[in-house]
Amino acid sequence: MKKVMKIASAFIGIIVGAGFASGQEILQYFTSFGYLGTIGTIISTALFAYMGMMLVKLGTRTQATSHKEAVYKVSGNKWLGRIVDYVIILTLFGVGVVMIAGAGSIPSQQFGLPPLVGVIFMSVIVMATIMMNVDKVVNVIGSITPFLIITVLIISGYSLFTMDQSFSDLNAVAVDQPSALSNWFISAINYVSFNVAVGASMSLLMGGNEKDERTSALGGLLGGLGLGIMIVISHLAIFSKVDAVASYDMPLLALVDGLSPVLGTFYSIVLFGMVFNTAVSMFFSFAARYTEVGTSQHKKFVLITGVVAFGLSFVGFTELVAFFYPLIGYMGLFLIVALVTAPFRLKKEHKNTERLSA
């Protein structure tokens, strides 16, 4: 059970980065649709549970050491495999850049520091951490996640119990906010698709590091379910105070500050840790796609990637989320198709192998 919880915690940590933990993704993808956004969070929860289970399980089945071989095997088709591979590559680098940008927004909003301070600090610690092996990276990612879960539960409880307006009154304010997409249902599917693309590479690597397929599947299932539940309660928390926090880059951080400046400082540290989690998993997987982990070539690749990401991060956090995330979500549908059909295809291939060997 310890391994299962470790995988589940790491799966949540991989996906929960600057956008989710700050509340910016939740605001754009769900809360901006009001009541319909709440239904969207429930649909997303069910999809995350299934996709989490499939990703980690397939990583174990294929004993993946990078996402490339797993993706081609899972896709079952050279062209679909190539498309999915390119989507993941773009996602890894692009989301990594968004995380670096998000690291600048946190100290800026919370402490009034120049964004450059957070960007430089995040870039340095991410590159240093990636020099470690997969086990150490998974341990680092998983260790921070429980703090986020506890804090989000506290924030949500506080926000819901201190509502000074009803959801029916706030619905008009919520739907007036800019949305990532024009339709609530498409937004929910796109959000899952985007995040599956974000978590695919590291989840496959994590599964490849585990021998027992049942442990992997259960860990991925619980991770996806836990992620979905956090989406639901984060949405309700932001929805309950949308009139006060919608204008911030980091709506959840603004909620915590309203509860207590001390807790706000604590959450900003946790939030920084979650940004770090996602940035590490993105750039680690990106480097593992092209180089062998632990080699001098790998380290050089990581450093070059870090410098390029640092430069691109100055486009701006909110702007990058609004443009880049929906784009990846649409492209990630290719991966969703591959994951949904993979179990049936792999089962058929296994039967054919058994028949030939008989």
C-alpha atoms as one frame of an Amber mdcrd trajectory, in Angstrom:
protein
   0.000   0.000   0.000   2.924   2.303   0.660   4.024   1.999  -2.992   0.465
   2.653  -4.176   0.217   5.863  -2.144   3.677   6.943  -3.303   2.610   6.582
  -6.948  -0.734   8.305  -6.309   0.927  11.228  -4.522   3.571  11.597  -7.235
   0.901  11.463  -9.996  -0.965  14.354  -8.364   2.312  16.218  -7.853   3.305
  15.872 -11.498   0.096  17.431 -12.777  -0.633  19.976 -10.036   1.626  22.833
 -11.044   1.418  26.595 -11.228  -1.929  26.724 -13.040  -3.890  24.312 -10.841
  -2.372  25.086  -7.443  -2.731  28.814  -8.078  -6.349  28.441  -9.173  -5.773
  30.093 -12.550  -6.537  26.923 -14.556  -9.616  26.169 -12.436 -10.915  29.707
 -12.937 -10.481  29.639 -16.723 -11.624  26.058 -17.360 -14.447  25.599 -14.819
 -15.452  28.513 -12.583 -15.966  30.834 -15.573 -18.902  28.566 -16.560 -20.589
  28.831 -13.154 -22.978  25.970 -12.393 -22.094  24.129 -15.600 -18.437  24.301
 -14.598 -19.305  22.265 -11.484 -20.692  19.477 -13.692 -17.504  19.761 -15.749
 -15.344  19.108 -12.667 -17.252  15.863 -11.965 -16.767  14.656 -15.549 -13.069
  15.498 -15.308 -12.737  13.520 -12.063 -14.040  10.327 -13.682 -11.760  10.741
 -16.707  -8.690  11.490 -14.572  -9.234   8.315 -12.525  -9.307   6.154 -15.662
  -6.471   7.912 -17.464  -4.239   7.886 -14.384  -4.748   4.151 -14.003  -3.982
   3.476 -17.686  -0.879   5.681 -17.886   1.013   4.204 -14.940  -0.170   0.655
 -15.689   1.031   0.855 -19.295   4.359   2.246 -18.087   4.832  -0.912 -16.012
   3.647  -3.211 -18.812   6.098  -1.686 -21.292   8.847  -1.129 -18.645   9.342
   2.375 -20.058  12.653   4.202 -19.613  11.476   7.150 -21.728   8.022   7.906
 -23.082   9.050   7.210 -26.685   8.990   3.410 -26.742   5.898   3.238 -24.537
   3.971   5.707 -26.692   4.732   3.852 -29.931   3.714   0.532 -28.377   0.554
   1.953 -26.835  -0.461   3.722 -30.056  -0.117   0.570 -32.169   0.326   2.713
 -35.247   3.488   4.409 -36.475   1.772   7.663 -37.470  -0.404   7.953 -34.366
   2.654   7.117 -32.253   4.657   9.843 -33.941   1.901  12.440 -33.447   1.503
  11.529 -29.762   5.279  11.615 -29.297   5.503  15.129 -30.752   2.517  16.324
 -28.698   4.200  15.105 -25.500   7.543  16.671 -26.460   5.873  20.046 -27.081
   3.892  19.703 -23.853   6.931  18.875 -21.730   8.892  21.887 -22.856   5.963
  24.310 -23.078   4.517  23.527 -19.648   8.011  23.646 -18.175   8.289  27.220
 -19.466   4.867  28.086 -17.972   6.029  26.739 -14.596   9.141  28.921 -14.650
   6.936  31.927 -15.472   4.539  30.974 -12.639   7.453  30.940 -10.204   7.874
  34.653 -10.874   4.223  35.463 -10.109   4.226  33.910  -6.611   6.810  36.111
  -4.822   5.539  39.074  -6.832   1.914  38.713  -5.641   2.720  37.586  -2.084
   5.791  39.604  -1.160   5.968  42.377  -3.764   9.318  41.118  -5.087  10.342
  41.460  -8.744   9.192  38.390 -10.771  12.814  37.892 -11.846  13.699  36.716
  -8.304  11.315  33.748  -8.457  12.188  32.911 -12.050  15.941  32.758 -11.391
  15.582  30.767  -8.160  13.196  28.243  -9.739  15.405  27.793 -12.803  18.463
  27.018 -10.666  16.839  24.511  -8.265  14.975  22.714 -11.069  18.131  22.163
 -13.102  20.017  20.949 -10.010  17.281  18.476  -9.049  17.067  16.961 -12.529
  20.641  15.741 -12.180  19.288  13.093  -9.747  17.828   9.696 -10.743  14.151
   8.779 -11.282  13.574   7.384  -7.759  14.873  10.554  -6.118  12.820  12.777
  -8.420   9.621  10.790  -7.667  10.347  11.033  -3.914  10.834  14.807  -4.130
   7.618  15.244  -6.117   5.533  13.003  -3.860   6.759  14.542  -0.590   5.323
  17.994  -1.325   1.873  16.866  -2.505   0.287  16.118   0.947   0.907  19.715
   2.063  -1.008  20.982  -0.960  -3.948  18.612  -0.359  -4.264  19.672   3.305
  -4.008  23.380   2.444  -6.590  23.174  -0.368  -9.020  21.404   1.998  -8.559
  24.161   4.604  -8.996  26.925   2.013 -12.107  25.318   0.546 -13.731  24.749
   3.920 -13.042  28.335   4.950 -14.322  29.795   1.674 -17.559  27.810   1.679
 -18.353  28.483   5.337 -17.704  32.230   5.025 -19.660  32.851   1.815 -21.486
  36.158   2.008 -23.409  35.585  -1.248 -25.241  32.558  -2.660 -23.951  30.597
  -5.655 -26.966  31.835  -7.643 -25.846  35.432  -7.045 -22.200  34.617  -7.802
 -23.069  32.694 -10.967 -23.499  35.938 -12.921 -20.047  37.127 -11.772 -18.453
  33.768 -12.579 -19.766  33.506 -16.151 -18.529  37.032 -16.793 -14.897  35.863
 -16.356 -12.718  35.000 -19.390 -12.844  31.278 -20.232 -10.149  29.086 -21.751
 -12.747  27.722 -24.198 -16.254  28.674 -25.302 -18.169  25.557 -24.138 -18.196
  24.025 -20.626 -18.196  20.382 -21.806 -15.402  20.880 -24.331 -13.521  22.792
 -21.627 -13.769  19.829 -19.208 -12.559  17.338 -21.850  -9.819  19.705 -22.993
  -8.615  20.118 -19.409  -8.255  16.362 -18.939  -6.615  15.996 -22.333  -4.140
  18.751 -21.553  -3.225  17.349 -18.145  -2.900  13.787 -19.431  -0.426  15.122
 -21.998   1.368  16.939 -19.156   1.558  13.862 -16.939   2.027  11.172 -19.605
   5.801  11.056 -19.874   6.642  11.118 -16.162   3.762   8.733 -15.356   5.036
   6.218 -17.903   8.550   6.540 -16.454   7.127   6.093 -12.969   5.262   2.972
 -14.092   8.376   1.650 -15.784  10.133   1.885 -12.432   7.543  -0.416 -10.792
   7.412  -4.192 -11.433   3.885  -4.954 -10.186   1.191  -3.908 -12.673  -1.586
  -4.032 -10.069   0.310  -1.637  -7.789   0.828   0.749 -10.706  -2.807   0.615
 -11.798  -4.148   1.229  -8.289  -1.656   4.045  -7.682  -2.635   5.763 -10.935
  -6.353   5.276 -10.212  -6.123   6.797  -6.729  -3.906   9.590  -8.028  -6.404
  10.479 -10.764  -9.328  10.278  -8.357  -7.528  12.428  -5.785  -6.692  14.984
  -8.451 -10.311  15.113  -9.584 -11.621  15.639  -6.053  -9.145  18.498  -5.582
 -10.437  20.073  -8.807 -14.025  19.914  -7.539 -13.283  21.490  -4.139 -10.893
  24.108  -5.599 -13.560  25.154  -8.092 -16.174  25.475  -5.329 -13.737  27.513
  -3.218 -12.998  29.961  -6.056 -16.682  30.044  -7.087 -17.683  30.997  -3.509
 -15.391  34.073  -3.589 -15.145  34.706  -7.342 -16.125  38.360  -6.968 -13.064
  38.978  -4.757 -10.332  36.807  -6.315 -10.995  36.597 -10.071  -8.685  39.511
 -10.887  -5.574  37.852  -9.378  -2.959  35.753 -11.203  -3.134  33.365  -8.234
  -6.810  33.189  -7.077  -6.243  30.432  -4.497  -3.327  32.328  -2.992  -5.581
  35.391  -2.737  -8.149  33.239  -0.890  -5.530  32.079   1.616  -4.362  35.637
   2.217  -7.965  36.522   3.056  -7.960  33.781   5.682  -4.593  34.624   7.256
  -1.425  36.396   6.059   0.635  33.775   7.924  -1.200  30.932   6.159  -0.829
  32.906   2.925   2.948  32.871   3.362   2.846  29.125   4.072   0.695  28.470
   1.007   2.946  30.547  -1.211   5.797  28.218  -0.181   3.645  25.125  -0.895
   2.563  26.648  -4.204   6.177  27.311  -5.109   6.877  23.656  -4.277   4.100
  22.462  -6.609   5.409  24.651  -9.413   8.813  23.116  -8.742   7.261  19.610
  -8.880   5.758  20.092 -12.303   8.785  21.925 -13.706  11.103  19.118 -12.578
   8.907  16.376 -14.041   8.522  18.263 -17.354  12.196  19.013 -17.936  13.364
  15.648 -16.550  11.103  13.765 -18.989  11.990  16.118 -21.828  15.702  15.435
 -21.325  15.081  11.676 -20.915  13.400  11.644 -24.344  16.633  12.710 -26.060
  19.480  11.642 -23.756  20.352   8.870 -21.321  19.669   9.938 -17.726  22.818
  10.458 -15.644  25.241  10.967 -18.524  27.227  14.152 -19.179  25.190  14.621
 -22.371  22.020  14.542 -20.267  23.350  17.235 -17.917  24.405  19.493 -20.793
  20.987  19.063 -22.417  19.265  19.981 -19.131  21.342  23.156 -18.737  20.700
  24.323 -22.307  16.962  23.612 -21.922  16.915  25.573 -18.655  18.519  28.643
 -20.207  16.080  28.650 -23.162  13.065  28.156 -20.833  14.288  31.006 -18.625
  14.256  33.385 -21.592  10.818  32.331 -22.838   9.210  32.572 -19.383   9.061
  36.376 -19.605   6.043  36.217 -21.931   3.899  36.131 -18.738   2.154  33.469
 -16.652  -1.554  34.232 -17.223  -0.986  34.830 -20.939   0.869  31.527 -21.328
  -1.878  29.589 -19.511  -4.635  31.144 -21.644  -2.878  30.464 -24.961  -0.822
  27.340 -24.454  -3.018  25.080 -22.302  -6.086  24.866 -24.610  -3.758  24.268
 -27.582  -2.122  21.306 -25.845  -5.557  20.091 -24.763  -6.713  19.760 -28.362
  -3.507  18.037 -29.423  -3.649  15.760 -26.381  -6.835  14.146 -27.725  -4.571
  11.940 -29.865  -3.068  10.584 -26.646  -6.527  10.067 -25.113  -7.537   7.976
 -28.143  -4.341   5.910 -27.853  -4.887   5.286 -24.120  -8.564   4.339 -24.482
  -7.871   1.807 -27.260  -4.548   0.480 -25.876  -5.910  -2.164 -23.432  -7.984
  -3.833 -26.151  -5.134  -3.800 -28.668  -2.517  -5.042 -26.201  -4.851  -7.825
 -25.038  -5.375  -8.909 -28.648  -1.611  -8.854 -29.293  -1.041 -10.962 -26.145
  -3.591 -13.564 -27.316  -1.988 -13.712 -30.772   1.452 -14.236 -29.191   0.094
 -17.048 -27.017  -1.560 -18.690 -30.039   1.664 -18.575 -32.066   3.746 -19.989
 -29.224   1.284 -22.843 -28.576
